[in-house]
Amino acid sequence: MLILLLLLGTPAAAEQVVAGLSQTRVSITANFDGSEILVFGAVKREAPPPDGPPLGVIITVTGPPAPVNVRKKSRVFGIWVNTEAVEIDAAPRYYAIATTAPLFDILSHTEDLRHRISIPQGIRSVGAPPEISDAARFSEALIRLREASGHYRVDAGDVGLTDETLFQADFDLPANLTEGNYTVRIFLTRGREVIDHQTTLIDVRKVGLEWFLYTLAHERPLVYGMLALALALVAGWGASAAFRFIRT
């Protein structure tokens, strides 16, 4: 009864986010060249927008996290070799952020730590080797590499906001997507504080021939190898027969 009374006595958020996606499933086929996701929604409120700081909207799309080794190369006797390495426990394969304004103009660092919104906060790295004193530089290097490849990005101003009520943003997913659940988070902020948020998922899966070959290679590697060898033999024999036919 006490818990029920506390729940009933808790006031609802003055502003709540209600959002949707143009698609919640992405199918990776043999000719897949990327996809576009539209995130749209509205702010639900019982009264007109309050006076004071403007409303901010932050949308993140995060791919499945995975461990990754980051190595540092150094010149030893005139040859570049790997001299140090740090294993990052979990780094998203894809991380895109779209906002209505520069991220830290509408979000405090405290709220960033609490909700893990910015890209550095989305990477988990603990327990670096004791001989490496600058482990943070390895995470920074990973971010730079994935920003250069387009897998990490922050697009300030890419969220369109109308009358502090309606919002939308487009996200371009690259062609080399990794399978898994992609997390979409929408945050509403005022005065750099998060006032409400919502989370939903996008299911990214291989289908058709792509799914068959991937499953065969990982679950039946011997059969996959024999099939690949047989196809190579047939292709070689076919090319040889065609060449002999042309010559005659």
C-alpha positions in Angstrom: 0.0 0.0 0.0 2.8 2.4 0.8 4.5 1.8 -2.6 1.1 2.3 -4.3 0.5 5.6 -2.5 4.0 6.8 -3.4 3.4 5.9 -7.1 0.1 7.6 -7.2 1.5 10.7 -5.5 4.4 11.0 -8.0 3.6 13.8 -10.4 3.8 13.1 -14.1 6.6 14.7 -16.1 5.6 18.2 -17.3 6.9 17.4 -20.8 7.1 13.8 -22.2 8.6 12.5 -25.4 6.4 10.5 -27.8 8.5 9.2 -30.7 8.5 6.7 -33.6 10.7 5.3 -36.3 10.2 5.0 -40.1 11.3 1.3 -39.7 12.2 -0.9 -36.8 13.8 -3.7 -38.9 16.7 -3.5 -41.4 17.3 -6.5 -43.7 20.9 -7.0 -45.0 20.7 -8.6 -48.4 23.4 -9.4 -51.0 22.9 -5.9 -52.7 22.5 -4.0 -49.4 24.1 -0.5 -49.8 22.9 1.2 -46.6 19.6 2.4 -45.2 18.0 5.5 -43.9 16.1 5.8 -40.6 13.7 8.6 -39.9 13.2 9.3 -36.2 10.2 11.6 -35.5 8.0 12.5 -32.6 6.3 15.1 -30.5 6.5 16.5 -27.0 3.4 15.7 -24.9 2.4 18.4 -22.4 -0.7 19.5 -20.5 0.1 23.2 -20.7 2.0 25.6 -23.0 5.8 25.3 -23.1 7.3 26.9 -20.0 9.3 30.1 -20.1 13.0 29.9 -19.7 15.6 27.9 -21.4 14.6 26.5 -24.8 13.8 22.9 -25.3 16.6 20.7 -26.5 16.3 17.3 -28.3 19.1 14.8 -28.5 18.8 11.5 -30.5 21.3 8.8 -30.5 21.5 5.6 -32.6 23.9 3.0 -31.2 25.1 -0.2 -32.7 25.8 -3.4 -30.8 28.9 -3.1 -28.5 31.9 -5.4 -28.9 35.4 -5.6 -27.4 38.2 -4.3 -29.6 42.0 -4.3 -29.4 43.6 -0.9 -30.1 47.4 -1.1 -30.9 50.0 1.6 -30.9 52.7 1.4 -33.5 56.2 2.7 -32.8 59.4 2.9 -34.9 61.9 0.3 -33.8 65.2 0.0 -35.7 63.6 1.7 -38.6 60.6 -0.6 -38.7 57.0 0.2 -37.6 55.8 -2.5 -35.2 53.0 -2.8 -32.6 54.5 -2.0 -29.3 51.5 -1.4 -27.0 47.9 -2.6 -27.0 44.8 -1.9 -24.9 41.7 -4.0 -25.0 38.6 -1.9 -24.9 35.8 -3.8 -23.2 32.9 -2.6 -25.2 32.7 -0.1 -28.1 29.6 0.4 -30.2 30.1 -0.6 -33.9 28.1 2.4 -34.8 27.3 5.6 -32.9 25.5 8.6 -34.3 24.2 11.6 -32.4 21.9 14.3 -33.8 20.9 17.4 -31.8 19.0 20.6 -32.1 22.1 22.6 -31.0 25.7 21.9 -30.0 25.6 18.9 -27.6 27.0 20.6 -24.5 25.0 23.8 -25.1 21.9 21.7 -24.2 23.4 19.0 -22.0 25.5 19.3 -18.8 28.5 17.1 -18.2 26.7 15.7 -15.1 23.8 14.6 -17.2 26.1 13.1 -19.8 27.8 11.0 -17.1 24.4 9.9 -15.8 22.9 8.9 -19.2 26.1 8.1 -21.1 25.1 10.1 -24.2 28.3 11.4 -25.8 30.5 9.1 -27.7 33.4 8.9 -25.2 30.8 8.0 -22.5 29.5 5.2 -24.7 32.9 3.4 -24.7 33.7 1.2 -21.8 37.4 0.6 -21.1 38.7 -0.7 -17.8 41.7 -2.5 -16.6 44.5 -1.3 -19.0 47.9 -2.9 -18.5 49.8 -1.2 -15.7 52.7 -0.3 -18.0 50.5 1.9 -20.1 50.0 5.2 -18.4 47.9 6.9 -21.1 45.2 4.4 -21.7 42.6 7.1 -22.5 44.6 7.9 -25.7 43.7 4.5 -27.1 40.0 5.2 -26.7 40.5 8.6 -28.3 42.3 6.9 -31.2 39.5 4.5 -31.7 37.0 7.3 -31.8 39.1 9.2 -34.4 39.4 6.1 -36.6 35.7 5.4 -36.5 34.8 9.1 -37.1 37.0 9.0 -40.2 35.2 5.9 -41.5 31.8 7.5 -40.8 30.8 5.0 -38.1 30.9 7.6 -35.3 29.4 11.0 -35.9 27.9 14.0 -34.0 25.6 16.2 -36.1 24.7 19.4 -34.3 21.5 21.0 -35.6 20.3 18.0 -37.6 17.2 17.6 -35.4 14.4 19.8 -36.8 12.2 21.2 -34.0 8.9 23.0 -34.7 7.3 25.2 -32.0 9.1 23.2 -29.3 6.7 20.3 -30.0 7.4 18.4 -33.3 10.9 17.0 -34.1 12.5 14.8 -36.6 15.9 13.6 -37.8 17.4 11.4 -40.5 20.1 8.8 -39.9 22.1 7.2 -42.7 23.2 3.7 -41.8 26.3 2.5 -43.6 26.5 -0.4 -46.0 28.8 -2.5 -43.8 26.3 -2.7 -40.9 26.9 -5.3 -38.2 24.0 -7.6 -37.2 22.3 -7.0 -33.9 20.0 -4.7 -32.0 20.6 -0.9 -32.6 19.4 1.3 -29.7 17.6 4.6 -30.5 17.4 7.0 -27.6 15.6 10.3 -27.6 16.3 12.9 -24.8 14.4 16.1 -24.0 16.4 18.7 -22.1 15.8 22.1 -20.6 18.5 24.2 -18.9 21.0 21.4 -19.9 19.1 18.9 -17.7 17.3 15.8 -19.1 13.6 16.1 -18.4 12.4 12.9 -20.2 13.8 10.2 -22.5 12.6 7.2 -24.5 14.4 4.1 -25.9 13.5 1.8 -28.8 15.3 -0.8 -30.9 16.1 -1.4 -34.5 16.6 -5.1 -35.5 19.3 -5.5 -38.1 19.6 -9.0 -39.6 21.0 -10.7 -42.6 18.4 -12.3 -44.8 18.3 -14.5 -47.9 21.6 -15.7 -49.4 23.6 -13.4 -47.1 22.0 -15.1 -44.0 22.5 -18.6 -45.5 26.2 -18.1 -46.3 26.9 -16.4 -42.9 25.1 -19.2 -41.0 26.8 -21.9 -43.0 30.3 -20.4 -42.5 29.9 -20.0 -38.7 27.9 -23.1 -37.8 29.2 -25.6 -40.5 32.6 -24.4 -41.5 33.6 -27.8 -42.9 30.6 -27.9 -45.2 31.1 -24.3 -46.2 34.8 -25.0 -47.1 33.9 -28.1 -49.2 31.1 -26.2 -50.9 33.5 -23.3 -51.7 36.0 -25.7 -53.1 33.4 -27.5 -55.2 32.2 -24.1 -56.6 35.8 -23.1 -57.4 36.4 -26.4 -59.2 33.1 -26.1 -61.2 34.0 -22.4 -62.1 37.5 -23.4 -63.2 36.2 -26.3 -65.3 33.5 -24.1 -66.9 36.1 -21.4 -67.7 38.4 -23.9 -69.2 35.7 -25.6 -71.3 34.5 -22.2 -72.6 38.0 -21.2 -73.5 38.5 -24.5 -75.5 35.2 -24.0 -77.2 36.2 -20.5 -78.3 39.5 -21.7 -79.7 37.9 -24.3 -81.8 
